[in-house]
Amino acid sequence: MHRARSGTRLAFEDSVSPGGHLVTTAVACAAAATVTGDAVLTAAIAAGGFFIDVDHAVDYVVFEHQRDLRPDAFLRYYLEGRSRRVVLALHSYELFALLAAAAWWTDATWLWGYLIGAMMHLTLDLIFNGELTPRSIVPFYSFAYRLAHRFEAHAMLGDPKILPPPRRFWAAFFRGAKPDQSDTAPGASPVRP
C-alpha cells in the first residue's frame, strides 16, 4: 500500500479540503513552470486550480448575507455545512464549455491554463464532495441545475451528515469536511471551498 506524506494524506483523507486544492494546484503549477517555463500558463493554472474558489466568498457575502469576513469564520461556515444558497458561478459545466470554446477559438495560453487548473479542481470536487452528500453530486456542478433548484443547497444536496471541523484554522483548512458515519449527527449541506 502506498503511504502518502502526512500533509498530503491530511489534505485528501476522505474529502478534498481547501488545503488539498492548494497542494494539488501548487504541484500542477510547479510542473507547468518546470516543463514550459511559461509564467502566464502557470499563473492561469493557479487561478483555475485554487482561486476559482473566490465564488464561495461571493456567495458567502452576497447570497448568504454573512458579514464576518475573518478567514476562520468563512472557512467554518462552509466546513460546518451552513450554506443555504449555492450560486458558485465559477463552478459550472456551462462556464467551462464557454471557456473551452473561447480557448479553442483564440488559442489563448491563459484560457487553456485556467481550464487546466479549473478542470483539476472540479474533478477533485466531483470525486471527494460526492462522498459527503446522499445525492449525486454530478448534476450539482451545472449552473442550470442550481438555477432550477433556486440555488437551495438542501434541495440539491439533500441532508448530509458531517463532523465538526477542527478548532484550529490550519487544521480545518487542510482537513476539510468529513462525513459522520454515526446516526446522531445533525444534518447539514456541505459545499466547501
C-alpha positions in Angstrom: 0.0 0.0 0.0 1.3 3.4 -0.9 1.9 5.7 2.1 1.4 9.4 1.4 3.3 12.1 3.3 1.4 13.3 6.3 0.4 16.7 4.8 -0.8 15.2 1.6 -2.7 12.4 3.5 -4.3 15.1 5.7 -5.4 17.1 2.7 -7.1 14.2 0.9 -8.3 11.9 3.7 -12.0 11.2 2.8 -12.5 14.6 1.1 -10.7 17.3 -0.7 -10.1 20.3 1.6 -9.2 23.8 0.6 -5.7 22.8 1.6 -6.0 19.8 -0.8 -6.8 22.2 -3.6 -3.8 24.4 -2.7 -1.5 21.4 -2.6 -2.6 20.0 -6.0 -2.5 23.4 -7.6 1.0 24.1 -6.3 2.1 20.7 -7.7 0.4 21.5 -11.1 2.0 25.0 -11.1 5.4 23.6 -10.3 5.1 21.1 -13.1 3.9 23.7 -15.6 6.7 26.1 -14.7 9.3 23.3 -14.9 8.2 21.8 -18.1 7.2 25.0 -20.0 8.8 27.9 -18.2 5.6 29.9 -19.1 4.7 32.3 -16.3 1.3 33.1 -17.9 0.3 29.4 -18.1 1.5 28.8 -14.5 -0.4 31.7 -13.1 -3.6 30.7 -15.0 -3.4 27.2 -13.7 -3.2 28.7 -10.2 -6.2 30.8 -10.9 -8.2 27.8 -12.1 -7.0 25.4 -9.5 -7.3 27.4 -6.3 -8.5 30.9 -6.9 -11.7 29.6 -8.6 -13.0 29.3 -5.1 -13.4 33.1 -4.9 -17.1 32.4 -5.9 -17.5 30.8 -2.4 -16.6 34.2 -1.0 -19.1 36.0 -3.3 -21.8 33.5 -2.2 -20.9 34.0 1.4 -21.3 37.8 1.3 -23.9 38.4 -1.5 -26.3 35.4 -1.2 -25.8 34.2 2.4 -25.6 37.8 3.7 -22.7 36.9 6.0 -20.6 39.8 7.3 -18.0 38.1 9.4 -15.1 38.4 6.9 -12.5 36.7 9.1 -10.9 33.7 7.3 -11.7 31.3 10.1 -15.4 32.3 10.2 -15.7 31.9 6.4 -14.0 28.5 6.4 -16.1 27.2 9.3 -19.3 28.4 7.7 -18.7 26.1 4.8 -17.0 23.2 6.6 -19.9 23.0 9.1 -22.3 22.9 6.2 -24.2 26.0 7.0 -24.6 27.3 3.4 -28.2 27.5 2.3 -27.9 29.1 -1.1 -25.2 28.0 -3.5 -24.7 30.0 -6.7 -21.0 29.2 -7.3 -20.8 30.9 -10.7 -17.3 29.7 -11.5 -18.0 26.1 -10.6 -20.2 25.2 -13.6 -20.0 22.9 -16.6 -21.6 25.7 -18.7 -18.9 28.2 -17.9 -16.2 25.6 -18.6 -17.8 24.9 -22.0 -17.8 28.6 -22.9 -14.2 29.0 -21.8 -13.1 25.9 -23.7 -14.7 27.2 -26.9 -13.1 30.6 -26.3 -9.7 28.9 -25.7 -10.0 26.8 -28.8 -11.1 29.8 -30.9 -8.3 32.1 -29.6 -5.7 29.6 -28.6 -5.0 31.9 -25.6 -2.5 30.4 -23.2 -4.1 32.0 -20.1 -7.5 30.4 -21.0 -6.0 27.0 -21.5 -4.1 27.3 -18.2 -7.2 28.4 -16.4 -9.2 25.4 -17.8 -6.4 23.0 -16.8 -6.5 24.2 -13.2 -10.3 24.5 -13.1 -10.8 21.0 -14.5 -8.4 19.6 -11.9 -10.3 21.5 -9.2 -13.7 20.3 -10.5 -12.6 16.7 -10.8 -11.4 16.7 -7.2 -14.7 18.3 -6.1 -16.7 15.7 -8.0 -14.7 12.8 -6.5 -14.5 14.0 -2.9 -17.5 16.2 -2.4 -19.7 13.3 -3.7 -18.6 11.4 -0.6 -20.3 13.9 1.7 -23.8 14.1 0.2 -26.5 11.5 -0.1 -27.5 12.7 -3.5 -25.5 12.6 -6.7 -23.0 15.5 -6.9 -22.7 15.3 -10.7 -25.7 17.5 -11.6 -24.8 20.0 -8.8 -22.0 21.4 -10.9 -24.4 22.5 -13.6 -25.4 26.1 -13.2 -28.7 25.4 -14.9 -29.4 22.7 -12.3 -28.6 25.0 -9.5 -30.8 27.7 -11.0 -33.7 25.3 -11.5 -33.4 24.5 -7.7 -33.3 28.2 -6.9 -29.7 27.7 -5.6 -31.1 26.0 -2.5 -28.4 23.7 -1.0 -30.8 21.3 0.7 -32.9 20.8 -2.4 -29.8 19.9 -4.4 -27.6 18.1 -1.9 -30.0 16.5 0.5 -29.2 16.3 4.2 -25.6 15.1 4.6 -24.1 14.4 8.0 -20.7 15.9 8.6 -18.3 16.0 11.6 -17.4 19.4 13.2 -14.1 20.7 11.7 -11.0 21.1 13.9 -10.9 24.2 16.0 -7.6 25.5 14.7 -7.7 27.3 11.3 -4.9 25.5 9.5 -6.0 22.1 10.7 -9.5 22.8 9.4 -8.0 24.2 6.1 -6.1 21.0 5.5 -8.6 18.6 6.9 -11.8 19.9 5.3 -15.2 18.4 5.9 -15.5 14.8 6.9 -18.6 12.6 6.8 -20.2 11.5 10.1 -20.9 7.8 9.9 -23.0 7.8 13.1 -26.8 8.1 13.2 -26.8 11.0 15.6 -25.2 13.8 13.6 -27.3 16.8 12.7 -27.9 17.3 9.0 -26.0 19.9 7.0 -25.3 20.8 3.4 -21.5 20.9 2.9 -20.4 22.9 -0.1 -16.8 23.6 0.7 -14.3 25.9 -0.8 
